[in-house]
Each structure stands twice: as structure tokens, then as C-alpha cells.
Amino acid sequence: MKRLCIIPCGKKKIWDIHPDKGPVRAEDAYLSPFHQACERYAKAFFDEWVILSAKHGFLRPDDIVPENYDVTFGTAHSDIMAADELCRQFHDKGFSDIEELVMLGGKKYRSVLNAVIGEHQRISWPLSSYKGIGYMLQALNRAVEEKHELQHVHLKKRE
């Protein structure tokens, strides 16, 4: 079965350390400890993974992020990608054909992904039982170290 891991982008970016860096691959743009742990997990257990950005939508590791930004889902920021654009991008990149999606993020991504995924798709949230980012980080790091994927809590659309 074809699976896709979706990971959140994160606030800390390469330009916070190297302001003159210029455009970079998405895989190299995000530096927060949580994003880095999610990326290591995605690389360890999935053939295909993407980064979900409120500004740029679904980014493959080789997609280019042109510059620094500070846009978050769940805020009223004018640069948040509209739901219809996210849906179009999700479909255009072929993600609507993937049966199982795994999201390594919190509750603020539920409404975003529920608006995008098809009825035939299953989405799981393996970090949903952890209370707080510290516990999520520990779980991700332990899973990679022990080479044992986290248990998946499958939720149907709109749960």
C-alpha cells in the first residue's frame, strides 16, 4: 500500500541563522527540533514524505522555498494558502491517489487536512495521544533509534 507522511514545517528556518542564504530546498529550510525529529522519522519509515507549510502548502523535499516567512495555520494571516488552492495542489502532486496518510502534527492540522483528503483516504495521527511537544519529540526520537514505527491512530475524515 502506498503511504505518505506529512510533517509540519516549523517556525525556525535557515534564514534565521543565515539571513543572506537565498532560496533553498524545503528539506534544508526548516530547523526547529520538532521538525527535524519529524523529518528523521519520515525518512526512516516512509518512501514518500512532504512538508506542510501554511504559506507554500505541500512541499516535497526538493521543492524550493524562496525566502523566510512567518505564517501559521490557525491564525488570520493573509498569506495562509486558501483551502481550495491546497486541495488543487494536493491533487496536482498526486497525493489524492495515496490510500494512507500519516500526519506528524497536532490538532491545528486536522481541519486543514480534513478539507483536503478524499473520502477513500485514511489518515492517522501517531502523535495524537502525546500531551505536549516534549513528549512528541521523545516518541519520534525513540521510534527512529529503535527502528519501530509509532502506533497509528486511524481517524476517518472529519473526526
Stockholm file with secondary structure:
# STOCKHOLM 1.0

chainA/1-159         MKRLCIIPCGKKKIWDIHPDKGPVRAEDAYLSPFHQACERYAKAFFDEWVILSAKHGFLRPDDIVPENYDVTFGTAHSDIMAADELCRQFHDKGFSDIEELVMLGGKKYRSVLNAVIGEHQRISWPLSSYKGIGYMLQALNRAVEEKHELQHVHLKKRE
#=GR chainA/1-159 SS CCEEEEEECCSCBHHHHCTTCCSEEHHHHBCCHHHHHHHHHHHHHCSCEEEEETTTEEECTTSEECSCCCCCTTSCCTTSCCHHHHHHHHHHTTGGGCSEEEECSCGGGHHHHHTTSCTTCEEECTTTTCCSHHHHHHHHHHHHHHTCCCCCCEECTTC
#=GC SS_cons         CCEEEEEECCSCBHHHHCTTCCSEEHHHHBCCHHHHHHHHHHHHHCSCEEEEETTTEEECTTSEECSCCCCCTTSCCTTSCCHHHHHHHHHHTTGGGCSEEEECSCGGGHHHHHTTSCTTCEEECTTTTCCSHHHHHHHHHHHHHHTCCCCCCEECTTC
//
